[in-house]
């Protein structure tokens, strides 16, 4: 895991960070990690599992539907594409 050092942070920003961390019941270091994660990995990104779950709900796919598909699907390994 990477380590980051932040130099020349103003006293006011440091106090505000400590206050924000206390409000979220975490250390200043944990608060900085949360702030950085939120900044570089926004919540609005597409999560595959979530997208698949939403498709299942939209079309009312049940476990019985999945089992029926499993019974009839071709279980042989796919043949690789040939680019001759």
N, C-alpha and C positions, 0 to 999 in steps of 0.2 A: 504494500500500500504506500502511496506517495505521501510525503510530508511537505508542508508549505509554511514558509515564514513570512509574516507580514510586518514590514518595517515602516516606521514613521507614521503610525496610526495616531491620530490626534487623541488627546486625553478625553475630549468630549465624545468622540466616536467610540472610544473604549468603554466609557461609562455607559453610553447608550446601549452598547452591545451587551454589557453585563446586566443591565436592567431588563433588556429583552430576553436574555437567557433565563433570568430569574422568573419572568412572567410565564415562560414555557417550561419551567421546572427542569432545566438542564444547565450544564456547565457552559461557560463562554465558548470553549472549544467545540462542544456539541452544537451550540447555536450557530457558530461559523460554518460548520459542516452542513447543517440544514439549509442555511442561506445559500451557500455555494451550490448544493445539489438542486435546490429549487430554481436557481438562476440558469444552470446549464442543462437540466433535465426537466423541462416543464411538464406539468400534469396532463396537458392536452395531447401528448404523443400517443400514437396508436399502439395499443397493447394487443397482441394477437389473441391471447386467451379471452380477453374481454370482448373483442370483436366477434370471435366464434360463439361465445355465449349469447351475445345479442342477436346474432343470426338465428341461433337455435330458438330463442324466445320469440323472435319475430314470426318465424314459420311454425311455431308450436311443435318442434321436434322433440319426441320423447325417447326414453331409453329403449322402448320397444322398436321404434323406428331405426335406431342405431343398430340394434341386434339383427333386425331384418336385413339391413344393408350388409352387415358382416357375413351373414349366411350366404348371400348371393354374389358377393364381390370376388373377383379373380385374385387369388392369393399368390399366384406365381410371381416371381421377381420380374420387374420390368426389363425389357430388352434395351440395351443402350442404343442411342441414336447413332446412325452411320452417316457420315458426311462425305461419301465417295462421289 
